Amino acid sequence: MKVSIYKDRVEIYNPGAFPDGFEPQDFIDKSERPIRRNPKIARILYYSKDIESFGTGLKRIVDACNAAGVKYEFQKKKSGFVVCFYRTGNEAGKKPIKADKKPIKADKNAGQNERYEMIIKYIQERGFITNKEAREILGLADSTVKRILKGMVDKEILTIEGERKARRYLLK
């Protein structure tokens, strides 16, 4: 299995071919019984409680996507089977949304209070913020966000928990 993440969609690829003569809709409508490629492995996974039932995956995917308003697509390929989840605002077949090539470089002090407020509000809602999350909400370059977070730590607004990629910033 392989998961690929794109700007407009997430794809899950399974190298196992879809059963010949069947379409995904055949299993979603529950008109077809599940086909177990290896019944012994399926039975072991069921009894070990690693799976809850047989042949319900496609139906559960469809139900969850419909409930969340997520567009999806099943693609039968010669080399396997792909489930595609389209991000909000992108429908199947449309070109992906183009993102800016580079994050915005900011003046060293411009809008500092607004940035601090955005970071504080985010932490109040979620308990902490990471460098990556701060980059996403502020839309700024990594070096700028590091400088902002360091400034907030120096001013004793934030504290640091963890090292390197596991580093999180919390309100003091």
BAMAR-83299 format. One record per residue (C-alpha): y, z, x. Coordinates in nm, 4 decimals. Example, Ala and Ser with C-alpha at 12.3 -4.5 7.8 and 13.67 -1.06 7.14 Angstrom:
2
PT; yy; zz; xx
PT; -0.4500; 0.7800; 1.2300
PT; -0.1060; 0.7140; 1.3670
//
This chain:
172
PT; yy; zz; xx
PT; 0.0000; 0.0000; 0.0000
PT; 0.3538; -0.0756; 0.1155
PT; 0.6870; 0.0345; -0.0315
PT; 0.9897; -0.1864; 0.0399
PT; 1.3408; -0.0748; -0.0491
PT; 1.6122; -0.3356; -0.0991
PT; 1.9730; -0.3121; -0.2200
PT; 1.8797; -0.4448; -0.5641
PT; 1.5193; -0.3304; -0.6088
PT; 1.2241; -0.1245; -0.4893
PT; 0.8881; -0.2998; -0.4505
PT; 0.5447; -0.1396; -0.4284
PT; 0.2834; -0.3761; -0.2869
PT; -0.0903; -0.3219; -0.3232
PT; -0.3087; -0.5533; -0.1109
PT; -0.5844; -0.5351; -0.3744
PT; -0.5861; -0.8418; -0.5977
PT; -0.5367; -0.7948; -0.9707
PT; -0.8655; -0.8466; -1.1599
PT; -0.9342; -1.2166; -1.2244
PT; -0.8661; -1.3332; -1.5772
PT; -0.6475; -1.0323; -1.6626
PT; -0.2743; -0.9825; -1.6954
PT; -0.0948; -0.6476; -1.6552
PT; -0.0056; -0.6545; -2.0268
PT; -0.3795; -0.6472; -2.1118
PT; -0.3981; -0.2948; -1.9681
PT; -0.0579; -0.1785; -2.0922
PT; -0.1495; -0.2534; -2.4528
PT; -0.4745; -0.0580; -2.3981
PT; -0.6748; -0.3500; -2.5310
PT; -0.8766; -0.3624; -2.2080
PT; -1.0846; -0.0888; -2.0534
PT; -0.9988; 0.0124; -1.6958
PT; -1.1786; -0.1702; -1.4163
PT; -1.2840; 0.0626; -1.1370
PT; -1.3337; -0.1188; -0.8063
PT; -1.5152; 0.1793; -0.6588
PT; -1.6433; 0.4121; -0.9341
PT; -1.7716; 0.6746; -0.6887
PT; -1.4309; 0.7181; -0.5239
PT; -1.2587; 0.7195; -0.8648
PT; -1.4951; 0.9899; -0.9905
PT; -1.4412; 1.2073; -0.6796
PT; -1.0609; 1.1749; -0.7102
PT; -1.0819; 1.2640; -1.0799
PT; -1.2978; 1.5735; -1.0240
PT; -1.0802; 1.6867; -0.7313
PT; -0.7802; 1.6573; -0.9686
PT; -0.6078; 1.4054; -0.7379
PT; -0.5878; 1.1689; -1.0369
PT; -0.5598; 1.2770; -1.3972
PT; -0.7314; 0.9842; -1.5658
PT; -0.8538; 0.6294; -1.5111
PT; -0.6563; 0.3136; -1.5794
PT; -0.3352; 0.4652; -1.7166
PT; -0.0989; 0.3755; -1.4308
PT; 0.0543; 0.0558; -1.5675
PT; 0.1132; 0.2074; -1.9112
PT; 0.2737; 0.5167; -1.7577
PT; 0.4988; 0.2992; -1.5386
PT; 0.6125; 0.0976; -1.8411
PT; 0.6742; 0.4088; -2.0523
PT; 0.8706; 0.5847; -1.7760
PT; 1.0818; 0.2744; -1.7031
PT; 1.1565; 0.2172; -2.0714
PT; 1.2546; 0.5823; -2.1173
PT; 1.4864; 0.5680; -1.8135
PT; 1.6254; 0.2217; -1.8896
PT; 1.4917; 0.0776; -1.5635
PT; 1.4047; -0.2911; -1.5470
PT; 1.0625; -0.3592; -1.3953
PT; 0.8389; -0.6538; -1.3198
PT; 0.4717; -0.6970; -1.2317
PT; 0.3941; -0.9799; -0.9896
PT; 0.0438; -1.1100; -0.9291
PT; 0.0220; -1.2630; -0.5810
PT; -0.2660; -1.4301; -0.3997
PT; -0.2468; -1.1542; -0.1387
PT; -0.2120; -0.8611; -0.3788
PT; -0.0113; -0.7087; -0.6608
PT; 0.3556; -0.6037; -0.6649
PT; 0.5415; -0.3685; -0.8968
PT; 0.9182; -0.4255; -0.8786
PT; 1.1768; -0.1734; -0.9999
PT; 1.5289; -0.3141; -1.0284
PT; 1.8240; -0.0916; -0.9563
PT; 2.0802; -0.0340; -1.2303
PT; 2.3149; -0.3279; -1.2726
PT; 2.0681; -0.5823; -1.1348
PT; 1.8340; -0.7735; -1.3597
PT; 1.5276; -0.9689; -1.2527
PT; 1.6213; -1.3045; -1.1080
PT; 1.9856; -1.2191; -1.0358
PT; 2.1227; -1.2129; -0.6848
PT; 2.1451; -0.8665; -0.5285
PT; 2.4768; -0.6858; -0.5197
PT; 2.6380; -0.7442; -0.1834
PT; 2.7338; -0.4275; -0.0061
PT; 3.0193; -0.4021; 0.2401
PT; 2.9017; -0.5008; 0.5850
PT; 3.0520; -0.1939; 0.7541
PT; 3.1643; 0.1434; 0.6279
PT; 3.5375; 0.1913; 0.6034
PT; 3.7010; 0.3411; 0.9125
PT; 3.9501; 0.6054; 0.8090
PT; 4.2644; 0.7498; 0.9562
PT; 4.1927; 1.0829; 1.1182
PT; 4.3922; 1.2906; 0.8650
PT; 4.4406; 1.0616; 0.5636
PT; 4.3115; 1.2087; 0.2374
PT; 4.1606; 1.5128; 0.4086
PT; 4.2062; 1.7442; 0.1094
PT; 4.0433; 1.4953; -0.1316
PT; 3.7476; 1.4573; 0.1030
PT; 3.7093; 1.8326; 0.1392
PT; 3.7219; 1.8674; -0.2413
PT; 3.4565; 1.5967; -0.2895
PT; 3.2252; 1.7660; -0.0386
PT; 3.2801; 2.1125; -0.1880
PT; 3.2178; 1.9847; -0.5421
PT; 2.8961; 1.8129; -0.4290
PT; 2.7715; 2.1328; -0.2620
PT; 2.8584; 2.3416; -0.5691
PT; 2.6476; 2.1069; -0.7851
PT; 2.3505; 2.0678; -0.5488
PT; 2.3580; 2.3681; -0.3169
PT; 2.4052; 2.1758; 0.0090
PT; 2.5042; 1.8394; 0.1550
PT; 2.3643; 1.6317; 0.4423
PT; 2.5550; 1.3961; 0.6697
PT; 2.3943; 1.0989; 0.4920
PT; 2.4922; 1.2280; 0.1468
PT; 2.8498; 1.2886; 0.2675
PT; 2.8664; 0.9307; 0.4035
PT; 2.7494; 0.7983; 0.0665
PT; 2.9930; 0.9955; -0.1496
PT; 3.2905; 0.9420; 0.0834
PT; 3.2085; 0.5813; 0.1787
PT; 3.3053; 0.6440; 0.5395
PT; 3.1571; 0.5720; 0.8821
PT; 2.9107; 0.8165; 1.0371
PT; 3.1501; 0.9270; 1.3127
PT; 3.4258; 0.9986; 1.0588
PT; 3.1953; 1.2037; 0.8368
PT; 3.0662; 1.4027; 1.1356
PT; 3.4264; 1.4820; 1.2307
PT; 3.5106; 1.5902; 0.8727
PT; 3.2028; 1.8143; 0.8448
PT; 3.2671; 1.9648; 1.1897
PT; 3.6259; 2.0329; 1.0867
PT; 3.5071; 2.2122; 0.7738
PT; 3.2671; 2.4216; 0.9829
PT; 3.5445; 2.5010; 1.2346
PT; 3.7704; 2.6106; 0.9456
PT; 3.4832; 2.8287; 0.8208
PT; 3.4561; 2.6449; 0.4886
PT; 3.0975; 2.5405; 0.5609
PT; 2.8001; 2.6771; 0.7532
PT; 2.5237; 2.4772; 0.9187
PT; 2.1534; 2.5175; 0.8479
PT; 1.8869; 2.3257; 1.0428
PT; 1.8885; 2.0942; 1.3413
PT; 1.9591; 1.7231; 1.3830
PT; 1.8238; 1.5147; 1.0922
PT; 1.7254; 1.8278; 0.8989
PT; 2.0819; 1.9641; 0.9228
PT; 2.2379; 2.0745; 0.5955
PT; 2.5868; 2.2031; 0.5242
PT; 2.6386; 2.4943; 0.2827
PT; 2.9478; 2.6699; 0.1498
PT; 3.0321; 2.9817; 0.3459
//
